[in-house]
């Protein structure tokens, strides 16, 4: 029996990429997983089917993030499938590639709405549903790095990393841990186009201490630890899951 048997998890943005990997890993550990998607219902159903084919339990819930009432809509859909949640993984997000000079107020507000406001209110509306001794894991970014061209996105992700520490202090009396994870360069369908460029892949490999691009499972395994009972004494922490980016250069 898996370490998460009897627990219910919600993973936002779980229809593909890192989110799908996290959902599949938590299901292998025994959790019943709510697979959230924004628009791609077919991809979410594929994730659910893959989990069920492997002997796990999952269901898909759809809610577009970054729009008014998004958190309420997400939880209303969740409530039709489950009563209460033990593990919340805020993974959904979007990267908007624009320099500071190219970023107008509309793009800035859209970036924050998806990457910062949505996770905040998803947590807010989770609190009445989240059971004591529960887990919140926020997938943010490697905010110690300065990456040109995505300043607003990086700023929004950094806000959630800071939110993580405040939540950890607020929820500790209930035995709930709150941590964040910052992935680096990871091989997914979303990054495949960029990493198909030999120069881009070479750079991603060069800045990793291990000399390679990360995989979805590299990140999912870190999240699985933070979602497990074994992480009970870890809270308010940001785990850099970048493969040692910039520790050494090859």
C-alpha positions in Angstrom: 0.0 0.0 0.0 1.4 3.4 -1.0 2.4 6.1 1.5 -0.5 8.3 0.3 -3.2 5.7 0.5 -6.5 7.2 1.7 -5.4 10.7 0.8 -6.9 13.0 -1.9 -4.7 15.3 -3.9 -5.4 18.2 -6.3 -2.7 19.1 -8.8 -3.4 22.2 -10.9 -2.2 22.2 -14.5 -1.9 18.4 -14.4 -3.0 17.6 -18.0 0.6 17.6 -19.3 4.3 18.3 -18.5 5.4 18.6 -14.9 1.9 18.6 -13.6 1.1 15.3 -15.3 4.2 13.8 -13.9 3.3 15.0 -10.4 -0.2 13.6 -10.7 1.0 10.2 -11.9 3.6 10.0 -9.1 1.1 10.9 -6.3 -1.3 8.3 -7.7 1.4 5.7 -7.7 2.0 6.5 -4.1 -1.7 5.8 -3.4 -3.5 9.2 -3.5 -6.7 9.8 -5.4 -5.8 12.6 -7.7 -7.8 15.5 -9.0 -6.3 16.3 -12.4 -7.0 20.0 -13.1 -6.9 21.4 -16.6 -7.5 24.9 -18.0 -8.7 24.2 -21.5 -7.3 20.9 -22.7 -9.9 18.4 -21.4 -8.7 15.7 -23.8 -5.2 15.8 -22.3 -6.5 15.7 -18.8 -8.6 12.7 -19.6 -5.4 11.0 -21.0 -3.7 11.7 -17.7 -6.6 10.2 -15.8 -6.6 7.2 -18.1 -2.9 6.6 -17.7 -3.3 6.8 -13.9 -6.1 4.3 -13.9 -4.3 2.0 -16.3 -1.5 1.9 -13.8 -3.9 0.9 -11.0 -4.4 4.4 -9.5 -7.5 6.6 -9.0 -8.1 10.0 -10.5 -10.7 12.4 -11.9 -10.5 15.4 -14.2 -11.7 18.9 -13.2 -11.7 21.9 -15.5 -11.4 25.6 -14.6 -9.7 28.4 -16.5 -7.2 30.3 -14.2 -6.5 34.0 -14.4 -10.1 35.0 -14.7 -12.5 36.4 -12.1 -13.9 33.6 -9.9 -11.4 31.0 -11.1 -10.6 29.6 -7.6 -14.3 29.3 -6.7 -15.1 27.5 -9.9 -12.2 25.1 -9.5 -13.3 24.1 -6.0 -17.0 23.9 -6.9 -16.1 21.3 -9.5 -13.8 19.5 -7.1 -16.5 19.3 -4.5 -18.7 17.3 -6.9 -16.1 14.5 -6.9 -14.6 14.5 -3.4 -15.1 15.7 0.2 -12.0 17.4 1.4 -8.4 17.4 0.3 -5.1 16.3 1.9 -2.6 17.5 -0.7 -2.7 20.7 -2.8 -0.1 21.2 -5.5 -0.2 24.6 -7.2 1.6 23.8 -10.4 -0.4 25.6 -13.1 1.2 28.7 -14.6 2.2 30.4 -17.8 5.4 32.0 -19.0 5.0 35.3 -20.8 8.2 36.1 -22.8 8.6 39.9 -22.8 11.3 42.3 -21.6 10.4 44.9 -19.1 10.2 47.5 -22.0 7.9 45.2 -23.9 5.5 44.6 -21.0 2.4 46.7 -20.9 -0.1 46.9 -18.0 -2.4 44.4 -19.6 0.3 41.8 -20.0 1.6 42.5 -16.5 -1.9 42.0 -15.0 -2.5 38.8 -17.0 0.8 37.4 -15.8 0.1 38.1 -12.2 -3.5 36.8 -12.4 -2.4 33.4 -13.6 0.9 33.0 -11.7 0.3 34.7 -8.4 -3.3 35.7 -7.8 -4.8 32.3 -8.9 -2.6 30.2 -6.5 -3.3 32.7 -3.6 -7.1 32.3 -3.9 -6.9 28.6 -4.7 -5.2 28.3 -1.3 -7.7 30.7 0.4 -10.6 28.6 -0.7 -8.8 25.3 0.0 -8.4 26.1 3.7 -11.9 25.0 4.7 -11.4 21.8 2.7 -7.8 21.0 3.6 -7.5 18.5 6.4 -5.1 18.9 9.3 -1.7 17.4 8.7 -2.1 18.2 5.0 0.4 19.4 2.5 0.6 22.4 0.2 3.4 22.4 -2.5 3.8 25.4 -4.8 5.7 24.8 -8.0 7.3 28.2 -8.6 10.7 29.0 -10.2 14.4 29.2 -9.6 14.0 32.8 -8.4 17.7 33.1 -7.4 18.5 33.3 -11.1 18.0 36.3 -13.3 16.6 35.2 -16.6 16.1 38.0 -19.2 12.9 38.3 -21.1 10.5 37.0 -18.5 10.7 39.6 -15.8 7.0 39.7 -15.0 6.6 36.0 -14.9 9.6 35.6 -12.7 8.3 38.3 -10.4 4.9 36.6 -10.1 6.5 33.2 -9.3 8.8 34.8 -6.8 5.7 36.2 -5.0 4.3 32.7 -4.6 7.7 31.6 -3.1 7.3 34.3 -0.6 3.7 33.5 0.0 4.9 29.9 0.8 6.8 31.1 3.9 3.8 33.2 5.2 1.4 30.3 4.7 3.8 27.9 6.5 3.8 30.0 9.6 0.0 30.5 9.4 -0.9 26.9 9.0 1.7 25.2 11.2 -0.8 25.0 14.2 -2.9 22.7 12.0 0.1 20.5 11.2 0.0 21.6 7.6 3.3 22.0 5.8 3.8 24.5 3.0 6.8 24.4 0.7 7.8 25.4 -2.8 9.8 23.8 -5.6 11.7 25.6 -8.3 12.4 23.6 -11.4 15.1 24.4 -13.9 15.4 23.4 -17.5 13.0 20.4 -17.8 12.2 18.3 -20.9 8.5 18.6 -21.5 6.2 19.0 -24.5 6.1 22.7 -23.8 9.9 23.0 -23.9 10.6 20.6 -26.7 10.6 23.3 -29.4 13.2 25.4 -27.5 15.3 22.4 -26.6 15.3 21.2 -30.2 17.7 24.0 -30.9 21.2 22.5 -30.3 22.5 25.9 -28.9 19.6 26.1 -26.4 20.0 22.5 -25.3 23.8 22.9 -25.0 23.3 25.9 -22.7 20.7 24.1 -20.6 23.1 21.2 -20.2 26.1 23.4 -19.5 24.6 25.3 -16.6 23.5 22.1 -14.8 26.0 20.5 -12.4 25.0 17.2 -13.8 25.5 18.2 -17.4 22.0 17.4 -18.6 18.4 18.7 -18.9 16.0 17.7 -16.2 13.2 15.3 -16.6 9.6 15.5 -15.4 10.2 12.7 -12.9 13.2 14.7 -11.4 10.7 17.3 -10.3 7.8 15.0 -9.5 9.9 13.0 -7.1 10.8 16.1 -5.1 7.1 17.1 -4.9 6.2 13.6 -3.9 8.5 13.8 -0.9 7.0 17.1 0.2 3.6 15.6 -0.2 4.5 12.6 1.9 4.4 12.0 5.7 8.2 11.9 5.6 8.3 15.7 5.1 6.4 16.5 8.3 9.4 18.4 9.7 10.0 20.5 6.6 7.9 23.7 6.1 8.4 27.2 4.7 11.2 26.0 2.5 12.0 26.6 -1.2 13.7 23.5 -2.8 15.9 24.3 -5.7 15.2 21.5 -8.2 17.3 22.7 -11.0 20.0 20.1 -11.1 22.5 22.4 -9.4 22.2 25.2 -12.0 25.3 27.4 -12.1 27.1 25.4 -9.4 29.6 24.6 -12.1 29.9 25.2 -15.8 30.8 22.6 -18.3 
